[in-house]
């Protein structure tokens, strides 16, 4: 614990974070996995996007008669982002499973531990690499949405708030997946474990929809909904950031303690 | 380089190192000292605690008790400063199979915080010393076991560490490769300290200056090869005496 977060501030170590992140991205984009996932994510999202676009064109005459009609951002983009939240929930375990578990299985973990680099830097580097990947995903989704400018105007505030929400949500998924990956040496187990826990969070969301109680506060997707409705809520933001922080610290502690255990 | 080797200074000092797994003590009160420019052979039967000791020396495993100083830096107080002096080849070489040899070695050099200007030179020299010049662009998973082992060694020496720790470096190599690797170890021993674990006695005789024998987690012999020769004892008989009788 002593060498935990404070030491990562020194310049050498923050440079190490980028070295690790660069390596992770290189390995990720060398394999077909990243490309297949990018393609699949966009296949699903474009399908939802086109479906909503059709629906919008159908109801457009009725909308004209309402005094203050919802715009294309609410009708088309909000559902796309909501779908993206679910798709990322499914995809993240596939991306996080390798991060620590595969290094263990391939015995490359020793290389990282023997090098003059703190465990904090290793974990943050891996987390950063995932966030870069998610940033690419979100930029592509934004590009999809911006294409609507060809036929109308967009509410950029709402779009931005949704994108920020999706980014924070993805960060939560990534931190959780990273932690599960650090628990095992089997990537497949890491993937199934992370998927199971994330599905659990989804179920919490479904339950939270029925009853209005404390459980509401634990639902990742409920907090994301706030962002997706254009409401940047401090509570939701704090929840996301605490969630990420907690799981990153747990991962670092778990990996650090490994050397001590029998 | 050879002048500095003669003014021998202690590069690695290990005191009362122990490691328990549950109730079982795997490494028991080991003391080690390594001089600059010395090749130390760590011998022992299977399960004697050689690998565990090496894992502790490289910070992969925390000891239950004891103190490790690398070039005067305590491994537990300043792990990163201490690890900068170490190069480690574990039993199974830690290689990213999907990278090319150049990519991998460049990554390792960056991990060891070499200046980006110095990296190309370090890369060339490591490849040249390990006979990998023609393999720079090859993917690691297309290389044979012997070449992968060489990449493993290149990885351990690219940053010119003061102490090089090699865990069974010649396992799985053909006789020619074994000879080449032994020559390389000899050469490394002129500028750095090398610890070499093995259970091949002839390997120790051909490359090491000093030999330590471990048995059941205890260090049962610490003798220079010259000293052994003086006493007119062969390593073979001593090894058998120390590790068979007490078993």
Boltz contact constraints between the chains, C-beta under 6 A:
constraints:
  - contact:
      token1: [A, 19]
      token2: [B, 110]
      max_distance: 6.0
  - contact:
      token1: [A, 23]
      token2: [B, 107]
      max_distance: 6.0
  - contact:
      token1: [A, 27]
      token2: [B, 98]
      max_distance: 6.0
  - contact:
      token1: [A, 30]
      token2: [B, 98]
      max_distance: 6.0
  - contact:
      token1: [A, 107]
      token2: [B, 92]
      max_distance: 6.0
  - contact:
      token1: [A, 107]
      token2: [B, 94]
      max_distance: 6.0
  - contact:
      token1: [A, 108]
      token2: [B, 94]
      max_distance: 6.0
  - contact:
      token1: [A, 108]
      token2: [B, 96]
      max_distance: 6.0
  - contact:
      token1: [A, 110]
      token2: [B, 60]
      max_distance: 6.0
  - contact:
      token1: [A, 110]
      token2: [B, 90]
      max_distance: 6.0
  - contact:
      token1: [A, 110]
      token2: [B, 94]
      max_distance: 6.0
  - contact:
      token1: [A, 111]
      token2: [B, 94]
      max_distance: 6.0
  - contact:
      token1: [A, 113]
      token2: [B, 60]
      max_distance: 6.0
  - contact:
      token1: [A, 114]
      token2: [B, 58]
      max_distance: 6.0
  - contact:
      token1: [A, 114]
      token2: [B, 88]
      max_distance: 6.0
  - contact:
      token1: [A, 115]
      token2: [B, 111]
      max_distance: 6.0
  - contact:
      token1: [A, 116]
      token2: [B, 80]
      max_distance: 6.0
  - contact:
      token1: [A, 116]
      token2: [B, 83]
      max_distance: 6.0
  - contact:
      token1: [A, 116]
      token2: [B, 84]
      max_distance: 6.0
  - contact:
      token1: [A, 259]
      token2: [B, 61]
      max_distance: 6.0
  - contact:
      token1: [A, 259]
      token2: [B, 62]
      max_distance: 6.0
  - contact:
      token1: [A, 260]
      token2: [B, 62]
      max_distance: 6.0
  - contact:
      token1: [A, 262]
      token2: [B, 21]
      max_distance: 6.0
  - contact:
      token1: [A, 262]
      token2: [B, 22]
      max_distance: 6.0
